[in-house]
Amino acid sequence: QVHVVESGGGLVQSGGSVRLSCTLSGFRLDDNAIGWFRQAPGKKREGVSCLSKRDETTYYANSVKGRFTISRDNAKNTVYLQMNDLKPEDTAVYYCAGDPRNALRFVAAARLCTIDGYFDDDAWGQGTQVTVSS
C-alpha cells in the first residue's frame, strides 16, 4: 500500500529556514519522479519543485529559485525540501507527490510541476503546514 508522509513544517520567522521531509512507503523512491507542491489559503495549488527521471532535471518555481533546494535519499526512501530565506508569502500547506508506478519516467520536471494531473491521487501526502511570520 502506498503511503506518502510529509513532516518538518511549523512556524518560522521571516528569513529563517525549514527542511521538509517526505517519506515514502509501499514503493521505492529510486530515481523516480517526485514533486513538492504547496497551497496557500484561497489560492490554487502550485508546483514548488520537481525532479524528473526522464532527463534528470530539476524544476523550481520562479518564486523559490535560489532559496529552496530539493534532494533525495534513495536509501532512506525520503525526499527533502530545504527552504531558506523564507518569506511570509511562502506560508502554505506543502505536499509531496511520488510516482509509485514509474508512470512518469518520460515526463520533464517542468511539466510535472506546472501541469495538473500527472501524479496519481493515491501518491500524495496529507501535507505539512509552514507558516512564516513577518
N, C-alpha and C positions, 0 to 999 in steps of 0.2 A: 504494500500500500504506500502510495506517495505521500510524503509529508514535507512541507517547507515551513521552517520556523525562523522568523526574524527576531533579533534581540539587539540590545545596546542603545535603544533610544532613551530619551529623557529630556530634562530641562537643562539648557546650557545658555550661557551669556553670549551676546554678540561678540564675534571674534574668536570664540572658543572652538574646540574640536570634539568630535564624536566619531567612534568607529562602530558601524553596524555590522552584525554578523548574520549570515543566512545559512542555516544548517539543513542539509537535505537528507532525507532517509527514504528508503524504498527504491532508490535508484542511484546509480553512480553519477557523480558530477563529471568526472573525466575532463575532457575539454569541450564539453557540450555548451551550447548557447545558454547564456544566463543574463538576467537583467534586473536592474533596480529601477523602481518607479516610485512616484510619490503623488499624493493627492492632498491638496490644501482645502480647507472648508470653502464650499461654494465654487470650487474650481474643478476642471476636468483633470483626470489622471494624466500625468506626463512621464515620459521616459527620462530617467536621470542618466543612467549609464548602462551600456550593454556590451557583452563580449560575444563575438561571433566565432563559431567553429569553422565556418567556411573559409574565411581569409584571415583568421586570427586577428581581426581588427577590433578596436575598441571605440565605442561612441560615447561622447559626453554631450549633454545638453549645453548650449552656449552659456546658460546662466550659472553653470557649475564648473566650467573649464578652468583649470589651474587651481581649483580648490578641492575638488573631490577626486579620489582615486579608487578604482575598482580592482580587486585582486581575487585570486582563488587559491585554495589549498586543496588539491585533489586528494591528498592523503587523509585530510580531515573531512572531506566532502562538504566543505564550507566556502562560502564566498563572502568577501568583505567589502564594505564601502567606507573608506576613510574620508571624513568630511572635515575640512579645515576652514578657518576664517568664516565661520558660519554667520549668516545674516538673518534678520527676522523673517525675510521672505522665504527662507528655507524651511520654515515651520510647516510641517505636513505629517501625514502618516506615510511611512516608507514601506514599500512592498518589494519582495523579491519574487522572481518567477524563474522556474527551471524548465528543462526540456527532457523529461523522463523517457521519451520515446525516440530521442535523437531525430526528431522530425524536422528540426530547424537547421540542420547541418549545412544547408546550402543558402542560408539567408544571411545577408550582411548585417553588421551590427547596427547601422543607422536605421535600417528598416525594422529591425526588432524593436527598437526604441520609439520609433515615430509613427508606426502603423499599428493600429489596434488589431487584436485577434490572433497574433501569432502563437502566444503561449496558451496552452490548454488551461481550461478553467480549474482543473484539479492540481495544477502546478504552481499555484500561488500560495503565499503565506497569508497570515492574518494581519500582518502589518505591525509596525512599531512606531510609536509617536515620537517625533522630535519637535521640541518647542524651543525656539531661540528668542530670548528676551533682549530687548534693546537697552 
